[in-house]
Amino acid sequence: MTTSVATTPSVRPAAFGQRTLSPRVCIADNKPHIRTFLADAFEDLGFITFECPRAADLKPLLETQMFNLVVLGLSAGGIEAGKVLETLASANFRGKVMPVAVPDSILSFATRQMARELGIATLPTLPTPFSTETLRHSVASLIPTEAPPSPAVDVAEALKAGWLELWYQRKIDVRTLIPRGAEALIRMRHPTWGVVLPSSFIPDRFDTAFHNLSEFVIERVIDDWRYFIERTGPVDLAINLPASFLRDAAAVRTLCRRMPAHPAFGGLLIELKCAEVIEDLDHVIDVARRIRFHNVAVSIKSVGAEWPALMGRQVFPFAELKVDRQFVTGFGGDRLKQTVCRGIIDLAENYGVRTVAEGIESRADFVTAHQLGFDVAQGFLFGKAMAPRKFARTTLTRPVTLP
């Protein structure tokens, strides 16, 4: 059975001035797990997603949103595809429809045939099951070619509008492959530009907005911890704060009071940049000594060639040293990087704290981390950062395996 593809010109993402905006996709399917799976996959590609569980729900969505794409699930007993197409036609829809179905199925053929009759452009049917690369190839004409602008939006505005959230990337025990918690990473879910990385909106650490951002991160990570324990069990979490936060005695006291009294709470890890710690080392040591008895520990992150500045301390109340990714990624064949890592590992062993290799992106990186004696590994090899719901549903329930 052969089908034809409508030849209507491609609908490119809308643009504001010279800025390419994120494409919008409506996922029409009556099965919640399929909508969730597809929404996660499209968000990873930079789309802003909307869900439509019933054909009747589409009309009000079209009245308020302009979609580049409608993904139409065609599983047996699923959403009424004919009504969806009729609704799109009556709304003069100018985007495209992509059926998701068993290859060469009658449902797929009928949907594409009706779409052609109604003058609706279609993309080739996305076969089930599909890979990320298959999906990316299928919607390549809709994916923005430009990165979100920098800075994308003022942080104060983002906080007020509720656009900020925390995503999580897990850490792995190098020797046993057992999960060792996760790092929380700030993200902005902008209504126009989609998910925006922190490099586009994080203010200078001396900016007054940074304090409010830090307060948001602390409050949100505790909420997310409670979410995780209700669904999958306890997980140790780490957040990033500026070292200047520790200069605010009232904020530090509030932080300590916020720690859950739950018996499964293993404590909160605060990651501070090494350069900032060295600038104010005596004070950071003093605060770290006090807050550790309130179930809050300090990690020194982005440790690199400046590590000798941390030597010679009688008191070293830190939980871990986290090596900067520039000395980890691809360090298997780089003797200079390995030399820096060995120095940091020796320093950590002398103080009795653990070491983390951040930026593990390949099996070769992991093997080198194991050979050098790192305690914990973190990086794309074990998964990228994910929104809480996806992190709880996949990463926290999936055993760790090396690709």
PyMOL commands that set and color helices and strands:
alter all, ss='L'
color gray80, all
select helices_A, chain A and resi 32-44+55-64+81-90+106-117+132-138+140-142+155-161+198-200+209-231+243-247+249-257+274-279+281-294+307-310+325-327+331-333+335-351+363-372+380-382+388-393+395-397
alter helices_A, ss='H'
color red, helices_A
select strands_A, chain A and resi 15-16+19-20+24-28+48-52+69-73+96-101+121-122+126-127+164-173+179-190+194-196+237-240+268-273+296-303+320-323+354-358+376-378
alter strands_A, ss='S'
color yellow, strands_A
deselect
rebuild
show_as cartoon
